[in-house]
Amino acid sequence: MQNKPKNAPGRPLTFFGPWPFYREALALAIPIMLQSLVTGLVSLVDNFMVAGLGDMKMAGVNIANQVNFVFMVIINVVSIAGGIFLSQHRGAQNREGMIQSFKFKIVIGTGISILYFVLCQLAPEALLSLMVSNNADGAVIVAEGARYMRAVSFSFIPLALSGAVGSSFRDIGEPTMPLIISTGAAAANTIGNWFLIYGNLGAPRLEVVGAAIATVTARLLEIVAFWIVLQRRKPAFAFKIKTIFKIDGKFLGEVISRSAMMFFSETAWVVSETIITALYNRRGGPETVAGMAAGWSVANLLFLVFPAVQTATNVIVGSTLGAGKLDEGRAKARWIMAGSIVFGLASGLAGMLSTATVPLVFGSLSGAAQHVTRSIIVVISIYLPLWCFLNAQFAVSRAGGDTLMGLLVDVGVTYAVFIPAAIVISRYTAWGPVALFGIAKLSDLIKALVAGWWLKKERWVRNLTAAASVFKAVL
């Protein structure tokens, strides 16, 4: 790794970059935010439609999705891990490296999806019962959730494949195509929900299973569309299907060695989120589970800034480092982290304003559930600037292949501070679910401080393509 740069005398570091830089970042971020917005709106519509079935059924779908969230985070980690190398090899103009990165996403993601599909088919009740133990209506909620989970699990393999293709387009700086395809799939999902949940226009009334079937159909249409685009556009990372298992062993070892800690840290984080969800789900009956679910469906609209920051960082900083421009990479990383705080403030303000829509969107929920929904949205909005900054810190670290920071922060702080605090609050206080979550999440301030200290070590300032010199540029 190169030595740290010596700043010119009298020339202080600038935390905010020039407008042309942010214009480039926004050109990548806006399509991703729009895609996240579409996905979030669909989730909101899904929750709106399922909420019409009552607190109990919505609670069942919610706990199923909370467990499925663990799987989705792991699949996302696969895409991020491959994307780190894909972006850097793009910067180095190494097509073979890009192809190997894409194959990693496809093969590993599909393998994980198959395993999780089998688990959901065989024992969904065992998974879901962990989320509502001690809840007054736990047995009924689990039964509804298991019906939904068995049906929706058929979408997992198409989801992994679509995620691999869509993220790879974003990794090479082409986020528009994934936006278009995902928007179409989201529309298909919404239409399917309207037909199948309530049985409109003569369709069978399938309720929670109908919502799952609509999701499966949309995912299948999505992967078909991505496959057609791959065949027609033939991006630099594309390969012939018969070569799918021709993966370079040295490259695979490099990706796994650098991403293993990221897998572990992300899994540890999502497990911690599942633990606190199980803790606050015990604070009442179905109104608590349904109210928190409704609040998080609104919050997902606000979280559109997270993937935008992560992808923009991966593409801009990763490609810059891959091209060997380490000093420039340092500056761009600093500018992105500063800009992320502004993004977070704007999202937090939008979240506060959105509480006025709760009675309109979730009018079918009980008054108690609506109160929980408004309260959790307020708490999430307050945390958004911090969370956006944290996402930028993690993205910068990973863009250079430094995944140890994630392990240090997510495993260290989460399991030393966050989970113990949540358990103590749950056991020794009568605080409601929102207070339990909000107070325990103060530990994220410690995460930001630890991450900032670690980034100053500059272990992330690294050209990964130089380390993986086994490939020869073919572009």
SERORO-8532 format. One record per residue (C-alpha): residue in three letters; x, z, y. Coordinates in Angstrom, 1 decimal. Layout:
N
["ALA",[X,Z,Y]]
...
//
This chain:
475
["MET",[0.0,0.0,0.0]]
["GLN",[1.2,-0.8,3.5]]
["ASN",[2.3,2.0,5.8]]
["LYS",[-0.1,3.3,8.3]]
["PRO",[-0.1,1.2,11.6]]
["LYS",[1.5,2.6,14.7]]
["ASN",[-0.8,2.3,17.6]]
["ALA",[0.5,0.7,20.7]]
["PRO",[1.3,3.2,23.5]]
["GLY",[-1.7,3.8,25.8]]
["ARG",[-4.1,2.0,23.5]]
["PRO",[-6.5,4.5,22.0]]
["LEU",[-8.6,3.8,18.9]]
["THR",[-12.0,2.4,19.7]]
["PHE",[-14.9,3.8,17.6]]
["PHE",[-17.3,1.1,18.5]]
["GLY",[-16.3,-2.5,17.9]]
["PRO",[-16.9,-5.6,20.1]]
["TRP",[-20.3,-7.3,20.1]]
["PRO",[-19.1,-10.4,18.1]]
["PHE",[-18.2,-8.0,15.2]]
["TYR",[-21.7,-6.4,15.2]]
["ARG",[-23.3,-9.8,15.4]]
["GLU",[-21.4,-10.8,12.2]]
["ALA",[-22.5,-7.5,10.6]]
["LEU",[-26.1,-7.9,11.6]]
["ALA",[-26.2,-11.5,10.3]]
["LEU",[-25.5,-9.9,6.9]]
["ALA",[-27.5,-6.8,7.4]]
["ILE",[-30.8,-8.1,8.8]]
["PRO",[-31.7,-10.3,5.7]]
["ILE",[-30.9,-7.3,3.5]]
["MET",[-33.0,-4.9,5.7]]
["LEU",[-35.8,-7.4,5.6]]
["GLN",[-35.6,-7.5,1.8]]
["SER",[-35.6,-3.7,1.6]]
["LEU",[-38.5,-3.7,4.0]]
["VAL",[-40.5,-6.0,1.8]]
["THR",[-39.6,-3.9,-1.3]]
["GLY",[-40.6,-0.7,0.6]]
["LEU",[-43.8,-2.2,1.8]]
["VAL",[-44.7,-3.2,-1.7]]
["SER",[-43.9,0.3,-2.9]]
["LEU",[-46.1,1.6,-0.2]]
["VAL",[-49.0,-0.7,-1.1]]
["ASP",[-48.5,0.3,-4.8]]
["ASN",[-48.8,3.9,-3.9]]
["PHE",[-51.8,3.2,-1.6]]
["MET",[-53.6,1.5,-4.5]]
["VAL",[-52.6,4.1,-7.1]]
["ALA",[-53.6,6.9,-4.7]]
["GLY",[-57.1,5.5,-4.8]]
["LEU",[-57.2,6.7,-8.4]]
["GLY",[-56.7,10.3,-7.4]]
["ASP",[-53.9,12.9,-7.1]]
["MET",[-53.5,13.2,-10.9]]
["LYS",[-52.8,9.5,-11.7]]
["MET",[-50.6,9.1,-8.7]]
["ALA",[-48.6,12.1,-9.8]]
["GLY",[-48.1,10.6,-13.2]]
["VAL",[-46.8,7.3,-11.8]]
["ASN",[-44.6,9.2,-9.4]]
["ILE",[-42.8,11.3,-12.0]]
["ALA",[-42.3,8.2,-14.2]]
["ASN",[-40.7,6.4,-11.2]]
["GLN",[-38.6,9.5,-10.5]]
["VAL",[-37.1,9.3,-13.9]]
["ASN",[-36.8,5.5,-13.7]]
["PHE",[-34.9,6.1,-10.4]]
["VAL",[-31.9,7.4,-12.5]]
["PHE",[-31.8,4.1,-14.4]]
["MET",[-32.1,2.0,-11.2]]
["VAL",[-29.2,3.9,-9.5]]
["ILE",[-27.0,3.3,-12.5]]
["ILE",[-27.9,-0.4,-12.5]]
["ASN",[-27.1,-0.5,-8.8]]
["VAL",[-23.7,1.1,-9.4]]
["VAL",[-22.9,-1.7,-11.9]]
["SER",[-23.7,-4.2,-9.1]]
["ILE",[-21.6,-2.3,-6.6]]
["ALA",[-18.7,-2.0,-9.0]]
["GLY",[-18.6,-5.7,-9.7]]
["GLY",[-19.3,-6.5,-6.1]]
["ILE",[-16.2,-4.6,-4.9]]
["PHE",[-14.0,-7.0,-6.9]]
["LEU",[-16.2,-10.1,-6.2]]
["SER",[-15.9,-9.6,-2.4]]
["GLN",[-12.2,-9.0,-2.5]]
["HIS",[-11.6,-12.0,-4.8]]
["ARG",[-13.7,-14.1,-2.4]]
["GLY",[-11.4,-13.0,0.4]]
["ALA",[-8.4,-14.0,-1.8]]
["GLN",[-10.2,-17.4,-2.7]]
["ASN",[-9.9,-16.6,-6.4]]
["ARG",[-12.8,-18.1,-8.2]]
["GLU",[-11.9,-16.9,-11.6]]
["GLY",[-11.9,-13.3,-10.3]]
["MET",[-15.4,-13.9,-8.8]]
["ILE",[-16.7,-15.2,-12.1]]
["GLN",[-15.3,-12.3,-14.1]]
["SER",[-16.9,-9.9,-11.6]]
["PHE",[-20.3,-11.5,-12.0]]
["LYS",[-20.0,-11.4,-15.8]]
["PHE",[-19.3,-7.7,-15.6]]
["LYS",[-22.5,-7.2,-13.8]]
["ILE",[-24.6,-9.3,-16.2]]
["VAL",[-23.2,-7.9,-19.5]]
["ILE",[-22.9,-4.2,-18.5]]
["GLY",[-26.3,-4.1,-16.7]]
["THR",[-28.1,-5.8,-19.5]]
["GLY",[-26.6,-3.5,-22.1]]
["ILE",[-27.7,-0.4,-20.2]]
["SER",[-31.2,-1.8,-19.7]]
["ILE",[-31.7,-2.4,-23.4]]
["LEU",[-30.7,1.2,-24.2]]
["TYR",[-33.0,2.7,-21.5]]
["PHE",[-35.9,0.4,-22.7]]
["VAL",[-35.6,1.8,-26.2]]
["LEU",[-35.6,5.4,-24.9]]
["CYS",[-38.7,4.8,-22.8]]
["GLN",[-40.6,3.3,-25.7]]
["LEU",[-39.7,6.1,-28.1]]
["ALA",[-39.8,9.3,-26.1]]
["PRO",[-41.2,9.0,-22.5]]
["GLU",[-43.1,12.3,-22.8]]
["ALA",[-39.9,14.2,-23.5]]
["LEU",[-38.3,12.7,-20.3]]
["LEU",[-41.4,13.3,-18.1]]
["SER",[-42.1,16.8,-19.2]]
["LEU",[-38.8,17.9,-17.6]]
["MET",[-40.2,16.9,-14.2]]
["VAL",[-43.4,19.0,-14.2]]
["SER",[-42.7,22.1,-16.3]]
["ASN",[-44.7,25.0,-15.0]]
["ASN",[-47.0,22.6,-13.0]]
["ALA",[-50.6,23.6,-13.3]]
["ASP",[-51.7,20.2,-14.6]]
["GLY",[-48.4,19.2,-16.2]]
["ALA",[-49.9,17.9,-19.5]]
["VAL",[-52.3,15.5,-17.9]]
["ILE",[-49.7,14.2,-15.4]]
["VAL",[-47.2,13.6,-18.2]]
["ALA",[-49.8,11.7,-20.2]]
["GLU",[-50.6,9.3,-17.3]]
["GLY",[-46.9,8.9,-16.6]]
["ALA",[-46.0,8.0,-20.2]]
["ARG",[-48.7,5.3,-20.3]]
["TYR",[-47.1,3.8,-17.1]]
["MET",[-43.5,4.2,-18.3]]
["ARG",[-44.0,2.5,-21.7]]
["ALA",[-45.6,-0.6,-19.9]]
["VAL",[-43.2,-0.8,-17.0]]
["SER",[-40.1,-0.5,-19.2]]
["PHE",[-40.5,-4.2,-20.1]]
["SER",[-39.3,-5.0,-16.5]]
["PHE",[-35.9,-3.3,-16.9]]
["ILE",[-33.9,-6.2,-18.4]]
["PRO",[-35.2,-8.7,-15.8]]
["LEU",[-34.5,-6.1,-13.1]]
["ALA",[-30.8,-5.8,-14.2]]
["LEU",[-30.4,-9.6,-14.3]]
["SER",[-32.0,-10.1,-10.9]]
["GLY",[-30.0,-7.3,-9.4]]
["ALA",[-26.7,-8.9,-10.7]]
["VAL",[-27.6,-12.4,-9.3]]
["GLY",[-29.0,-11.2,-6.0]]
["SER",[-26.2,-8.8,-5.2]]
["SER",[-23.6,-11.5,-6.0]]
["PHE",[-25.1,-13.8,-3.4]]
["ARG",[-24.9,-11.0,-0.9]]
["ASP",[-21.3,-10.3,-2.0]]
["ILE",[-20.3,-13.8,-0.9]]
["GLY",[-22.1,-13.5,2.4]]
["GLU",[-25.3,-15.3,1.5]]
["PRO",[-28.1,-12.7,1.7]]
["THR",[-31.0,-15.1,2.7]]
["MET",[-31.7,-16.5,-0.8]]
["PRO",[-32.2,-13.0,-2.4]]
["LEU",[-34.5,-12.2,0.5]]
["ILE",[-36.7,-15.3,-0.1]]
["ILE",[-36.9,-14.7,-3.9]]
["SER",[-37.5,-11.0,-3.6]]
["THR",[-40.3,-11.6,-1.0]]
["GLY",[-42.0,-14.0,-3.4]]
["ALA",[-41.7,-11.5,-6.3]]
["ALA",[-43.1,-8.7,-4.0]]
["ALA",[-46.1,-10.8,-3.1]]
["ALA",[-46.8,-11.5,-6.8]]
["ASN",[-46.5,-7.7,-7.5]]
["THR",[-49.0,-6.9,-4.8]]
["ILE",[-51.5,-9.5,-5.9]]
["GLY",[-51.1,-8.4,-9.5]]
["ASN",[-51.8,-4.8,-8.5]]
["TRP",[-55.0,-5.8,-6.7]]
["PHE",[-56.3,-7.6,-9.8]]
["LEU",[-55.2,-5.2,-12.5]]
["ILE",[-55.4,-1.6,-11.1]]
["TYR",[-59.1,-1.8,-10.1]]
["GLY",[-60.2,-4.9,-12.1]]
["ASN",[-61.1,-7.1,-9.1]]
["LEU",[-62.6,-10.6,-9.6]]
["GLY",[-63.4,-10.0,-13.2]]
["ALA",[-59.9,-8.9,-14.3]]
["PRO",[-59.7,-5.8,-16.6]]
["ARG",[-59.5,-2.4,-14.9]]
["LEU",[-56.2,-1.1,-16.3]]
["GLU",[-55.4,1.5,-13.6]]
["VAL",[-51.8,2.8,-14.0]]
["VAL",[-51.0,0.4,-16.8]]
["GLY",[-52.2,-2.5,-14.6]]
["ALA",[-49.7,-1.4,-11.9]]
["ALA",[-46.9,-1.6,-14.6]]
["ILE",[-48.0,-5.0,-15.8]]
["ALA",[-48.0,-6.4,-12.3]]
["THR",[-44.4,-5.1,-11.9]]
["VAL",[-43.3,-6.7,-15.1]]
["THR",[-44.8,-10.0,-14.2]]
["ALA",[-43.2,-10.0,-10.7]]
["ARG",[-39.7,-9.2,-12.2]]
["LEU",[-40.0,-12.1,-14.7]]
["LEU",[-40.9,-14.5,-11.9]]
["GLU",[-38.0,-13.2,-9.9]]
["ILE",[-35.4,-13.8,-12.6]]
["VAL",[-36.8,-17.2,-13.3]]
["ALA",[-36.4,-18.1,-9.6]]
["PHE",[-32.8,-16.8,-9.5]]
["TRP",[-32.0,-18.8,-12.6]]
["ILE",[-33.2,-22.0,-11.0]]
["VAL",[-31.2,-21.3,-7.9]]
["LEU",[-28.1,-20.6,-9.9]]
["GLN",[-28.5,-24.0,-11.7]]
["ARG",[-29.0,-26.0,-8.5]]
["ARG",[-26.7,-24.3,-6.1]]
["LYS",[-23.8,-23.4,-8.5]]
["PRO",[-22.2,-20.7,-6.3]]
["ALA",[-18.5,-19.9,-6.8]]
["PHE",[-19.3,-17.0,-9.1]]
["ALA",[-21.5,-19.1,-11.5]]
["PHE",[-20.5,-19.8,-15.0]]
["LYS",[-21.8,-21.6,-18.1]]
["ILE",[-24.0,-19.3,-20.2]]
["LYS",[-22.0,-20.1,-23.4]]
["THR",[-19.0,-18.4,-21.8]]
["ILE",[-20.8,-15.2,-21.1]]
["PHE",[-18.7,-13.1,-23.4]]
["LYS",[-15.4,-14.6,-22.4]]
["ILE",[-14.4,-11.7,-20.3]]
["ASP",[-10.7,-11.1,-19.5]]
["GLY",[-9.7,-7.8,-21.1]]
["LYS",[-7.2,-6.8,-18.4]]
["PHE",[-9.8,-7.5,-15.6]]
["LEU",[-12.5,-5.6,-17.4]]
["GLY",[-10.1,-2.6,-17.8]]
["GLU",[-9.3,-2.8,-14.1]]
["VAL",[-13.0,-2.8,-13.1]]
["ILE",[-13.8,0.0,-15.4]]
["SER",[-10.9,2.2,-14.5]]
["ARG",[-11.7,1.9,-10.8]]
["SER",[-15.5,2.2,-11.2]]
["ALA",[-15.6,5.0,-13.8]]
["MET",[-15.5,7.7,-11.2]]
["MET",[-18.2,5.9,-9.2]]
["PHE",[-20.4,5.8,-12.2]]
["PHE",[-19.9,9.4,-12.8]]
["SER",[-20.4,10.5,-9.2]]
["GLU",[-23.5,8.4,-8.7]]
["THR",[-25.0,9.6,-12.0]]
["ALA",[-24.2,13.2,-10.9]]
["TRP",[-25.9,12.6,-7.6]]
["VAL",[-29.0,11.1,-9.1]]
["VAL",[-29.2,13.9,-11.7]]
["SER",[-29.0,16.4,-8.8]]
["GLU",[-31.9,14.6,-7.0]]
["THR",[-33.9,14.7,-10.2]]
["ILE",[-33.2,18.4,-10.6]]
["ILE",[-34.4,19.2,-7.0]]
["THR",[-37.5,17.0,-7.6]]
["ALA",[-38.3,19.0,-10.7]]
["LEU",[-37.9,22.2,-8.7]]
["TYR",[-40.2,21.2,-5.8]]
["ASN",[-42.8,19.6,-8.2]]
["ARG",[-43.3,23.1,-9.5]]
["ARG",[-44.4,24.4,-6.1]]
["GLY",[-48.1,23.7,-6.7]]
["GLY",[-50.4,21.3,-8.5]]
["PRO",[-50.9,17.5,-8.3]]
["GLU",[-51.3,17.7,-4.5]]
["THR",[-47.6,18.6,-4.3]]
["VAL",[-46.4,15.8,-6.6]]
["ALA",[-48.7,13.2,-5.0]]
["GLY",[-47.9,14.3,-1.5]]
["MET",[-44.1,14.2,-2.0]]
["ALA",[-44.5,10.8,-3.7]]
["ALA",[-46.4,9.4,-0.8]]
["GLY",[-43.8,10.7,1.6]]
["TRP",[-41.0,9.2,-0.3]]
["SER",[-42.8,5.8,-0.4]]
["VAL",[-42.8,5.8,3.4]]
["ALA",[-39.2,7.0,3.5]]
["ASN",[-38.2,4.1,1.4]]
["LEU",[-39.1,1.9,4.3]]
["LEU",[-36.7,3.8,6.5]]
["PHE",[-33.9,3.7,3.9]]
["LEU",[-33.6,-0.1,4.4]]
["VAL",[-30.5,0.7,6.5]]
["PHE",[-28.6,2.0,3.5]]
["PRO",[-28.2,-1.2,1.5]]
["ALA",[-27.6,-3.1,4.7]]
["VAL",[-24.7,-0.9,5.7]]
["GLN",[-23.3,-0.9,2.1]]
["THR",[-23.4,-4.7,1.7]]
["ALA",[-22.1,-5.5,5.2]]
["THR",[-19.2,-3.0,4.6]]
["ASN",[-18.5,-4.5,1.2]]
["VAL",[-18.4,-8.1,2.4]]
["ILE",[-16.7,-7.5,5.8]]
["VAL",[-14.2,-4.8,4.9]]
["GLY",[-13.7,-5.9,1.3]]
["SER",[-13.0,-9.5,2.1]]
["THR",[-10.7,-8.5,4.9]]
["LEU",[-8.7,-6.2,2.6]]
["GLY",[-8.7,-8.9,-0.1]]
["ALA",[-7.2,-11.3,2.4]]
["GLY",[-4.3,-8.8,2.9]]
["LYS",[-5.4,-7.9,6.5]]
["LEU",[-5.1,-4.1,6.1]]
["ASP",[-4.9,-3.2,9.8]]
["GLU",[-7.9,-5.3,10.6]]
["GLY",[-9.7,-3.7,7.7]]
["ARG",[-9.1,-0.2,9.1]]
["ALA",[-10.6,-1.2,12.5]]
["LYS",[-13.6,-2.8,11.0]]
["ALA",[-14.3,0.2,8.8]]
["ARG",[-14.2,2.5,11.8]]
["TRP",[-16.6,0.2,13.8]]
["ILE",[-19.1,0.1,10.9]]
["MET",[-19.2,3.9,10.5]]
["ALA",[-19.8,4.3,14.2]]
["GLY",[-22.6,1.7,14.2]]
["SER",[-24.2,3.3,11.2]]
["ILE",[-25.0,6.4,13.2]]
["VAL",[-27.0,4.3,15.7]]
["PHE",[-28.8,2.6,12.8]]
["GLY",[-29.7,6.1,11.5]]
["LEU",[-31.0,7.3,14.8]]
["ALA",[-33.3,4.3,15.2]]
["SER",[-34.6,4.8,11.6]]
["GLY",[-35.2,8.5,12.2]]
["LEU",[-37.3,7.7,15.3]]
["ALA",[-39.3,5.2,13.4]]
["GLY",[-39.9,7.8,10.7]]
["MET",[-41.2,10.3,13.2]]
["LEU",[-43.7,7.8,14.6]]
["SER",[-44.8,6.8,11.1]]
["THR",[-46.4,10.2,10.4]]
["ALA",[-49.4,9.1,12.5]]
["THR",[-50.3,6.5,9.8]]
["VAL",[-50.5,9.0,6.9]]
["PRO",[-54.3,9.6,7.2]]
["LEU",[-54.9,5.8,7.3]]
["VAL",[-52.6,4.8,4.4]]
["PHE",[-53.2,7.8,2.2]]
["GLY",[-56.7,8.7,3.1]]
["SER",[-57.7,8.8,-0.6]]
["LEU",[-55.3,11.8,-1.1]]
["SER",[-56.5,15.4,-0.6]]
["GLY",[-55.8,17.1,2.8]]
["ALA",[-53.2,19.3,1.2]]
["ALA",[-51.4,16.3,-0.2]]
["GLN",[-51.4,14.5,3.2]]
["HIS",[-49.9,17.6,4.8]]
["VAL",[-47.0,17.6,2.3]]
["THR",[-46.6,13.9,3.0]]
["ARG",[-46.3,14.3,6.8]]
["SER",[-43.9,17.2,6.5]]
["ILE",[-41.4,15.5,4.1]]
["ILE",[-41.3,12.4,6.3]]
["VAL",[-40.4,14.6,9.3]]
["VAL",[-37.5,16.3,7.4]]
["ILE",[-36.2,12.9,6.1]]
["SER",[-36.3,11.5,9.6]]
["ILE",[-34.1,14.3,10.9]]
["TYR",[-31.6,13.7,8.2]]
["LEU",[-31.4,9.9,8.5]]
["PRO",[-28.5,9.6,11.0]]
["LEU",[-26.4,11.9,8.8]]
["TRP",[-27.4,10.0,5.6]]
["CYS",[-26.7,6.6,7.1]]
["PHE",[-23.2,7.8,8.2]]
["LEU",[-22.6,9.2,4.7]]
["ASN",[-23.5,5.8,3.2]]
["ALA",[-21.0,4.1,5.5]]
["GLN",[-18.3,6.5,4.5]]
["PHE",[-18.9,5.8,0.8]]
["ALA",[-19.1,2.1,1.4]]
["VAL",[-15.7,2.0,3.2]]
["SER",[-14.1,4.0,0.4]]
["ARG",[-15.4,1.8,-2.3]]
["ALA",[-14.6,-1.5,-0.4]]
["GLY",[-11.0,-0.7,-1.1]]
["GLY",[-11.5,0.5,-4.6]]
["ASP",[-11.2,4.2,-3.9]]
["THR",[-13.9,5.8,-6.0]]
["LEU",[-12.3,9.2,-6.3]]
["MET",[-14.0,10.2,-3.0]]
["GLY",[-17.4,9.8,-4.5]]
["LEU",[-16.5,12.1,-7.3]]
["LEU",[-15.1,14.7,-5.0]]
["VAL",[-18.1,14.7,-2.7]]
["ASP",[-21.0,14.0,-5.0]]
["VAL",[-19.9,16.1,-7.9]]
["GLY",[-17.9,18.7,-6.0]]
["VAL",[-20.2,19.5,-3.1]]
["THR",[-23.5,18.7,-4.9]]
["TYR",[-22.8,21.0,-7.9]]
["ALA",[-21.0,23.7,-6.0]]
["VAL",[-23.4,24.0,-3.1]]
["PHE",[-26.5,21.9,-3.2]]
["ILE",[-27.9,22.6,-6.7]]
["PRO",[-27.1,26.4,-6.6]]
["ALA",[-28.8,26.6,-3.2]]
["ALA",[-31.9,24.8,-4.4]]
["ILE",[-32.1,27.0,-7.5]]
["VAL",[-31.7,30.2,-5.5]]
["ILE",[-34.4,29.1,-3.0]]
["SER",[-36.7,28.2,-5.9]]
["ARG",[-36.3,31.4,-7.7]]
["TYR",[-36.1,34.0,-4.9]]
["THR",[-38.4,32.6,-2.2]]
["ALA",[-42.0,31.4,-1.9]]
["TRP",[-41.0,28.5,0.4]]
["GLY",[-43.0,25.3,-0.1]]
["PRO",[-41.5,22.1,-1.5]]
["VAL",[-40.6,20.6,1.8]]
["ALA",[-38.7,23.7,3.0]]
["LEU",[-36.9,23.9,-0.3]]
["PHE",[-35.7,20.4,0.0]]
["GLY",[-34.8,20.6,3.7]]
["ILE",[-32.8,23.7,3.5]]
["ALA",[-30.9,22.7,0.4]]
["LYS",[-30.0,19.4,2.0]]
["LEU",[-28.0,21.1,4.7]]
["SER",[-25.2,20.8,2.2]]
["ASP",[-24.9,17.1,3.2]]
["LEU",[-23.2,18.3,6.4]]
["ILE",[-20.4,19.5,4.1]]
["LYS",[-20.4,16.2,2.3]]
["ALA",[-19.7,14.3,5.6]]
["LEU",[-16.9,16.6,6.5]]
["VAL",[-15.2,16.4,3.1]]
["ALA",[-15.6,12.6,3.1]]
["GLY",[-14.1,12.2,6.6]]
["TRP",[-11.1,14.3,5.6]]
["TRP",[-10.6,12.2,2.5]]
["LEU",[-10.9,8.8,4.3]]
["LYS",[-8.1,9.9,6.6]]
["LYS",[-5.8,9.8,3.5]]
["GLU",[-6.4,6.0,3.5]]
["ARG",[-6.4,5.6,-0.3]]
["TRP",[-9.1,3.0,0.3]]
["VAL",[-6.7,0.7,2.4]]
["ARG",[-5.8,-1.5,-0.6]]
["ASN",[-5.8,-5.1,-1.6]]
["LEU",[-7.2,-5.1,-5.1]]
["THR",[-6.6,-8.8,-5.7]]
["ALA",[-2.8,-8.1,-5.4]]
["ALA",[-3.1,-5.5,-8.1]]
["ALA",[-5.2,-7.8,-10.3]]
["SER",[-2.6,-10.6,-10.1]]
["VAL",[-3.4,-11.9,-13.6]]
["PHE",[-5.7,-14.5,-12.0]]
["LYS",[-4.6,-17.6,-10.3]]
["ALA",[-6.5,-19.0,-7.4]]
["VAL",[-8.4,-22.1,-8.3]]
["LEU",[-10.3,-22.8,-5.1]]
//
